[in-house]
């Protein structure tokens, strides 16, 4: 069965340079720098990336950073906990916007 997201496309990511090599090269250089050791370890960045991938719901990123996090020694429990953190932040971000709705309701009720 075919899916909208073709799993084989992840391996083709570097092909984005086909139509604009200069910009693709800049992106990949920047991407490598982002995930290099720094104030955060490459290991920590992998877990962050996995959580963000779930918040963004990117199947390619989920695939890649599940493998990366496992390779960097994270347990399934740690990975799932990170996903729950992402889900809580995403849910909270949706709910906090209810204050805008409530403000507008109050404005319309006063008018």
C-alpha positions in Angstrom: 0.0 0.0 0.0 1.4 3.4 -0.9 1.4 6.3 1.5 1.4 10.0 1.0 4.9 10.1 2.6 7.1 7.7 0.7 9.6 6.2 3.2 12.2 6.0 0.4 12.2 9.8 0.1 14.1 10.2 3.4 17.1 8.7 1.7 16.7 11.1 -1.1 16.9 14.2 1.1 20.2 15.3 -0.4 18.5 15.5 -3.8 17.0 18.9 -2.8 20.2 20.3 -4.2 19.0 19.4 -7.7 17.3 22.7 -8.3 19.4 25.0 -6.2 22.7 23.5 -5.1 24.0 26.7 -3.5 21.1 27.0 -1.1 21.0 23.3 -0.4 24.7 23.3 0.5 24.1 26.2 2.9 21.2 24.4 4.5 23.2 21.2 5.0 26.2 23.0 6.4 24.0 24.9 8.8 22.1 21.7 9.7 25.4 19.9 10.5 26.5 22.8 12.7 23.2 22.8 14.6 23.7 19.1 15.5 27.4 19.4 16.3 28.6 19.2 19.9 28.1 22.5 21.7 26.5 23.7 24.9 24.3 20.7 24.3 25.7 17.4 23.4 24.9 15.8 20.0 23.1 13.1 22.1 20.9 15.7 23.8 20.1 17.3 20.5 19.0 14.0 19.1 16.3 13.6 21.8 15.2 17.2 21.3 14.9 16.6 17.6 12.8 13.5 18.2 10.4 15.4 20.4 10.2 18.3 18.0 9.6 15.9 15.1 6.6 14.6 16.9 5.3 18.1 17.7 5.7 19.0 14.0 4.3 15.5 13.0 7.1 15.0 10.4 7.2 11.3 9.6 10.6 11.6 7.9 12.1 13.3 11.0 10.4 10.8 13.4 11.9 8.0 11.4 15.4 9.5 11.3 15.5 10.7 14.9 14.0 7.5 16.3 17.0 5.6 14.8 19.4 8.3 15.8 18.2 8.4 19.5 18.4 4.6 19.7 21.9 4.7 18.2 22.9 7.3 20.8 21.8 5.1 23.6 18.4 6.4 24.6 15.9 3.9 25.9 12.4 3.5 24.6 11.1 4.9 28.0 13.2 8.0 27.6 12.1 8.5 24.0 8.4 8.1 24.9 8.8 10.6 27.8 10.3 13.1 25.4 7.3 12.6 23.1 4.9 13.2 26.0 6.7 16.4 26.8 6.3 17.5 23.2 2.6 16.5 23.3 2.1 18.4 26.5 3.7 21.6 25.1 1.7 21.3 21.9 -1.6 20.7 23.8 -0.8 23.6 26.2 0.0 25.9 23.3 -3.4 25.1 21.7 -5.2 25.6 25.0 -3.5 28.8 26.0 -4.9 30.4 22.8 -8.3 30.0 24.3 -7.6 33.2 26.2 -7.8 35.0 22.9 -11.2 33.5 22.3 -12.3 34.4 25.8 -11.1 38.0 25.4 -13.0 38.3 22.1 -16.2 36.8 23.7 -15.9 39.3 26.5 -15.3 42.2 24.1 -18.4 41.2 22.1 -20.5 40.7 25.2 -19.7 44.2 26.5 -20.5 45.9 23.2 
